[in-house]
């Protein structure tokens, strides 16, 4: 076996007992080249074990990882005339019925990998550009399929360039795995492979450092810095997300109180999620988003709108009314029977006009308590501008409950990142800059956007907004009161 040169940063890939590796890092950090060398080493030392190299887009394999892996194989003299290189489909096949290196596309439908049947046990799996996968589910589905073909000491290497959005699913997932003793996370930058870079490369990277430090840190250091195509670059988790305990402290230690509730709704029965996001308007003019209703038919089953609202969303609405002391339907009924007055705060529900059946069902079940109607939508860019202004004006906060209550399964499911906060952080523009990139789910964000449009785009609401703030004694803002 000829001698090979690798950066010291990547030595654990070759000399440690770990079987699971995660390689985040910036551009020109040597991740891909090192994994291709690893594939060459594994196929040399384990000639009867197959290798899988995959990325989200199969169409991009031929121009990148396939050609580069071929170069590594051909550079090893001992491999001369041992391999056949095929392009339809992409394969590197070792002669005499020995190991095969498979190249796969794993983006799109999660069904793509389920029929994978290699000739031998798989000894190495490399997932390239993993951040391009639509969701964590795609990664988990792929690995669940491949694990059926693993040997006893199969090595898995997951490679990605950290997206700019801090709450992108793969950044969150990687942070979780740093605490998992079965995973080795190797974060690399161009500084780790300086001897392997040309002087011209280094010069251009350093120029970027002085000309645009933020872009340099994202591009070459692999640091999530926000912006760069984000729809809501002004949204910050550390600023705009508060805990339930912080909200309770706010209410207990100030004269700020809920005065109004606006619920934005987005409906989809079969594929996307149905979501309701409650915007609680406070007496100082700011708002907090309470516990949202999120139903994903792919994981929790598909229901018609009638059953969904009757059996599940109804319970959610009652809980929202109770939590924020809006006045539940039961409290109102009991007060009427006793002839007493109670405080009942108005609730406006505005639902995507593209889901007229959901509007009708909510009017039927909630019409005695809420003002329910379809929202008059503008263009995506118009509605985004409204939300951007609200966030920049320090008017929007999200309560993080540490998870999500699943009304179908009737259980609280812990979740590291709030659904709405995650989507606000992850949403990016499409290439034309006139809509969202479909790679990021946006159902909860759409529901939230409809509530914002109803509240901030009505001139009468703006006038009432000013009256609220003028009548609030403390005049303090949420962030100042919770004293972070």
N, C-alpha and C positions, 0 to 999 in steps of 0.2 A: 504493500500500500504506500503510495507516495506521500510525502509530507504535505500538509495543508496548513494554511495560515488563517487564523480567525482572531477577532478582537477578544481580548481578555474578558470583556463584559459577558460574552456568550459562552464561556467555558462550561457553566453548569449544564448546558444542553448536551455536552459530550462526556462529562465526567462525574455527574451527580446521580443520585438514586431517584430523583423525581421522575414521574411519568407524565405529569401535566405541566405544561409551560404556557405562560401568557407573555407575549412580546408586544407591548405598546411602545410607540416611539415616533419621533418626527421623521421627516423625509431625510434621505441620505444617511440613515443611521445604521445601515448594514443588516437590517432584520431579514429581508427577503434573501439576500445573497447567502447569509449564514444558514438559513433553513434549506436552501438548495444544496449547500455543502453537506448538511446533515442528511438529506435524502440520499446523496451519493455514498456517505459513510454507512448508512443503514442498509442500503441495497448491496454493499460490498460485504458487510459482516453478517447479514441475514439474507442470503441469496434465495431462500424459499419463503420469504414473507413479503406480502404485497405492501405497497405504499399508496396512500390517497393524498392527493394535493388538490384542494378545492378553493373556489372563491365564489362570490355571489353571482357574477356574470360569466356564463360559459363562453360567451362571444369574445371576451377579452383574454381568454387563456392562451390562445395561439400567439398573440403578439407579446406576451409577457412571460408568465411562469413556465410555460411549456418550452419555449426557445431557450430560456435561461437554464432550465434543468438539463436540457439536451447538451448545452455547452459544458456543464459540470461533468456529465457522464463521459462526454467525448474527451475531456481533458485528462482523464485517468487512464494511463497507458494499459493498465491491467484489464480494462474493460473493452479493449479493442475487439471488434467483431462479435461482441457478446449480446448486443442489444439491437432491436429493430424499432425504429421510430415511426409511429403511425399518427396520422392527422385526422382520420375519420372513423371512429372518434379518436380524440387525443389519447394516446397510450405510449408508454415506453416499455416494450416487452423484452424480457430476457429470454434468450433461446433455451432450448432443451426443457421447455415447460417449467422454467423457474419463475422468479418473481416478476410481477408487473407493476409499473407505476401508473396509477389511474388519475386522470384529471377530470374534475367534476364541477358543474355549476350548481350551487345550492340555494340560489335566490329564487324568488317567485314562489310557486306552490311547494308546500312541505312534502308533497307526494313524490318529488323527484328522486329522492334518495332511497325510498322504501323498497325498490326493486333491485337494489345494488347487491350483486352476488359475485364476489371475487373468487379466483381459483384457489387462493391460499388464505391463511390467516393474515390479518393486517397488522404489520409491525410498526407503522408510523402513519400518523395523520397530521397534515399541515393545512390549516385554514388561513388563507391569505385575504387581506382587505376585509376582515370580518365586520368592520363598521358599516359596510354597505348592505348588510342584511337588514331586512325591514324591522325585525324585532328579536327579542331574546328567544321567542318561541321557535324561530327558524333555526337558531343555533342548537337549542335543546333537542328539537326533532331530528336534526342531522346527526348529532352525537348519539342519540338513542338508537338510531338505525345502525350506525357504524360500530357501536360497542358490541353488537351481536357477532361481529367478525373479528374481534380483537383476540390477540394472543395473551399470554400471562404478563408480558412486560411491554405492551404496546405504548409507544410514546405519542402524546398529543401536543401539538404546538399551535396556538391560536395567535395570529399576528394581526395587528391593526394600527392604523394611524388615529390617535384620539380625536374625535370630532370636537369642534370648537365649543359646542353646547355642553356645559358641565353635566346636565342631567340626561344626556343621551344615554340610551339603555346600556350601551357597551361600556361607557365610562363608569356608570353605577355598578354594573356587573363586575368590572375589574377591581373596583374598590372593595367589593365584598370578598373576592377571591384572594385579596392580599392577606386576609385573616384566616384563610383556609390552609391548614398545614399540608394538604395534598397538592397544593399548587405552588409553583415557583414563578413569580412575576419579575421579568427583566425589562426595565424601562431603559431604552437606549436613545442617544442623540448622536448627532454628527461628531461630537467631541470624543465619543468612544471609539470612533473608527478613523480618526484623523490620518494615520499612516496609509490608509487605503483610498483617501480622497485626493483628487488632483488639486494643485495650487489654485487653479481657476475656480473650482467648486468652493474651496474654502474662502477665497476672496469675495465671491458673490454672496455667500452666506453671512460673512462678517459685515459686508456693506448693508445688508438687510437689517442687521442688528442695530446699526446706527440710524438708518433711515426710517425704519418702521419696526420698533421693538415689539409691539404687540403681535404683529403678523409673524415676525421672526420666532417668537416664543411658541406660537401655535404651529407654524409650519415646520420648524426645525427642532424645537425642543419637545414637541408633542404635548403642550399644555393647553387644556381647555380654557380659552380666554373670552368666549362669547363672540357675538357679532359674526362677520364673514358669512353673509347669506341668511342670518337668523331673521325671522319675522319680528321677534320681540327682543332685540338685543338689550333693551333697557330693563328687562325683567331679571331680577336677581333673587335667588333663593334666600340668601342671607338677609335680605332687606324685606322682601314682599311675602315671605312665608312665616307665619307665626304658629306656635303650638296652641293646643286647646287650653293649656294651663295659662299661657300668656293672655289669651283672650279673656279667660275668667278673671284674671288679675286686673285687666283693663276695666271690665264692667264693675268690679268690686271697689276699685280705687279711683274712680272718676265719676263725673256726672254724665258720661257718654252712655247712651242706651240705644237699642234698636228702635227704629221708627217706621220701618217699611221693609218689605221683602219683595224682590223681583226674581222670578225663576225663569231662566233661559232653558229651552228644550230643543234637543236634536234627536230625530228618530230614524231608526233603521231596524228592520226585523230580522233579515237573514244573514247579512255579512258583517256590517259595521255595528257599532254599539249604539244603544239608546241611552241618552244622558240628560239629566236635569241638574243644573247648577244653581243653587240658591244664593243670590246676592243680598246680604243683609245691610241695608243702609243705616248708618249710625247718625246720631244727633249732631255730630260735629261735621257731617258732610262726607266723611270717608266711608268705605264699604269693606266688608269682609265676606269671603265666599265660604259658606258652611259645607257640611258634609254632602257630597254630591251623590246622586243616584246614577249608577253606572252598570248597565247590563250588557254583557258581551255574549251574543248568541253562540259563538264558537265554543265557549267554555261552559256556559250555563244553560244552554238549550234555547231553542227558538220558540217564541210565543207571539200570538197575535196581540195587537195593541190593547184590545179589550181585556184580555186576561192579564197582560203585563201591568196595566194601570190598576185594575181591580184588585189583583192579588199581591202585588209587590210595591208599585209606586205609591199606592194609597198609604201603606204603612210608613213609607219614607216621608211623605208629606206630613203625616201626624207627628212623626218624630222631630221634624224640623220646626213645626209649630210649637211643640213642647220645649225643645232645647232653647229656642230664642224668645220664648214667652210671647209668641205672636197671637195666641188664642186658638186652641184646638177646637175642632168641630164638637167634640164631646163637652168641652168646657162651655162653649157657646150655648149648646142645647140645654145643659143643666142650669145655666144662668137664666135662660128664658123661662124654664119651668118654675124657677124659684122667684122670678120677677126681680132679679138683681142685675146691676150693671158690672161688666168686666171690661178690661182694656183689650180691644181687638185691633190688631195692626193690619193694614191692607196688604194683600198679596196679589201681585200681578204676574201672570204666567204668559210668556211669549215664546211661541214654538215655531220652528222652521216651517215656512209655508209649503215646502216640498213634502211635508208629512201631514196632509190634511186629515187623514184618519186618526192620527195621534191627537191632533187638535180637537176633533170631535169627541174622542173618548175622554180627554181631560175636561172638556166642557161638561160632559155628562156626569163624571164622578166628582169633579172639583168645583163645579159652577156655583154651588151653594156657599162656597168659602172664598173662591179666588176669581179674579177677573182673567179669563182665559181667552187668548186670541192668537192668530198667526202674526208673526213679525213681518213687517215690511222691510225686506232686505235691500241693501245697496250692493255695490260691487264688493268683491273681497278686499280690494285696496282701500275702499272707503271705510269699511267696517274695521279693518286693521288699524287705520289711522285713528279711529275713535278710541280703540283699546290702547294704542300706543300713548295717546294724549292722557288717558286716564291713569296709566301706570306712571308716566313721567310726572304727572301732577300730584303724585303721592296719595292717590285716592283709592287704590286697590290693594287688598291684602287677602291671603289665602290661609285658612286654618288647616293645619296638618294634624290629623287625628292619629297618626302612626299606623294607619291602615285604612281599609275600606270595608264597610258592612255589605255583605252579599245577601240581598233579600230573597233570592231564589233558594240559596243553600241555608239561609237563616243562621249565618255565622259571621263573626268579625274576622277578616283576613288581614293579618299584618302586612304592611307594605312599606318599603323603605322610602319611596318617593310618592307624594300625592299625584294622582292621575293628572289633574289640571296643571299643577306646577311643572310636571314632567313635559306635558305637551307644549306649554308656553315656552319652555326652555329649548325644546327640540325643534319646533317648527322652522322650516327653512323655505325660501322661495323657490319656485320652479325656474327653469332657464329663462323664461320670458319675463319673469318678475311680475306676473299678473295673477298668480295663484300659488297655493301651497304645493310643495313637492309631495307627491303621494306616498313616498317612502315612510312618512311619519303619520301615525294615526292622529285625527284631529276632531273626533266627535265631541269630546268634553270641552275642547277649546271653542268649537263652534257654538255649543250651548251657552258657554260663558260670553261669547261675543254678542249673541242675540240679547242677553240681559244688559250688556253694556250699551248696545245701540239704543235700546228702549229708554234707558235712563239718561244717557248723556246727549242724545240727539233730539230730545223733546225740549223746546224752548221754555215750556211751562215748568218742566222739571228743573231746569237750570235756575229759574227764579226761586223755586222752592228750596233748592240746594243752598242758595245764599241766605234765605230766611233761617234754615236749619242752623247753619254755622253761626249766624248772628245771635241766635237764641241759646246757644250752648255756652254755659258759664265759663268752663275752663279754657276753651279755645286751644287746648293742647291736641297734638296729633298722636296717633296710635304708637308710632315708633318711639316718641319721647316718653310716653307713659310706661311702656313695658320695660324701659331702662336696660337695654341690652349692653 
